[in-house]
Amino acid sequence: MPLVEVTLAEGRTPAQIRALIHELHEAVVRAIDAAPSSVRVIVREVPTTHWAAGDVTLAERRGPGPGPAGP
């Protein structure tokens, strides 16, 4: 039973997430000849304040906005 897990920064529409699930499902079916009913897809969305690289969150990279001030 193939399982695809994707982690994204939040901010996409439900339609975009649904399209991603569909495309991933189709890719797995094609690539490894998996039975369509056996393919599992999990999408996790992480708040931009909880995802950082180089000690800078995605929210901080995107500029000022609502939320608590940083150090």
Summary of the structure (lengths in Angstrom):
residues: 71
radius of gyration: 16.3
end to end distance: 45.2
largest distance: 50.6
contacts: 140
relative contact order: 0.23
helix: 41%
strand: 25%
